């Protein structure tokens, strides 16, 4: 975490999330209505906890 590579990936995923929010589901070719598409870099020791939180929402 905090390495130049990780920071680059965070910026790219942030851009992907912004782009996904600006598009309709039809435009993205997805069939999951009313869902949020989000890209995120997680630390190896935190991914399970974050995934559990996201699945509960």
C-alpha positions as CSV (number, residue, x, y, z in Angstrom):
1,X,0.0,0.0,0.0
2,X,1.2,3.5,-0.8
3,X,3.6,2.3,-3.6
4,X,3.5,4.2,-6.9
5,X,1.9,1.1,-8.6
6,X,-0.9,1.0,-6.0
7,X,-1.5,4.7,-6.3
8,X,-1.7,4.4,-10.1
9,X,-4.3,1.6,-9.7
10,X,-6.3,3.6,-7.2
11,X,-6.4,6.5,-9.7
12,X,-7.4,4.2,-12.6
13,X,-10.2,2.5,-10.5
14,X,-11.5,5.9,-9.4
15,X,-11.7,6.9,-13.1
16,X,-13.5,3.7,-13.9
17,X,-16.0,4.3,-11.1
18,X,-16.6,7.9,-12.3
19,X,-17.1,6.7,-15.9
20,X,-19.5,3.9,-14.8
21,X,-21.6,6.4,-12.8
22,X,-22.0,8.6,-15.9
23,X,-23.3,5.8,-18.0
24,X,-26.7,4.0,-18.0
25,X,-26.9,0.3,-17.4
26,X,-28.2,-0.2,-21.0
27,X,-25.2,1.7,-22.3
28,X,-22.9,-0.5,-20.3
29,X,-24.6,-3.6,-21.5
30,X,-25.4,-4.9,-18.0
31,X,-28.7,-6.2,-16.8
32,X,-28.4,-5.4,-13.1
33,X,-30.8,-2.5,-12.5
34,X,-30.4,-0.2,-9.5
35,X,-26.9,-1.4,-8.7
36,X,-23.7,0.7,-8.2
37,X,-20.7,-0.3,-10.2
38,X,-17.5,0.6,-8.2
39,X,-13.9,-0.3,-8.6
40,X,-11.5,-0.2,-5.6
41,X,-8.1,-1.2,-4.6
42,X,-8.0,-3.0,-1.3
43,X,-5.2,-4.0,1.0
44,X,-4.6,-7.7,1.2
45,X,-5.5,-7.7,4.9
46,X,-8.8,-5.8,4.5
47,X,-10.5,-7.2,1.4
48,X,-12.6,-9.8,3.3
49,X,-14.0,-7.2,5.8
50,X,-14.7,-4.7,3.0
51,X,-16.4,-7.4,0.8
52,X,-18.6,-8.4,3.7
53,X,-19.7,-4.8,4.3
54,X,-20.5,-4.4,0.6
55,X,-22.5,-7.6,0.4
56,X,-24.6,-6.6,3.4
57,X,-25.7,-3.3,1.7
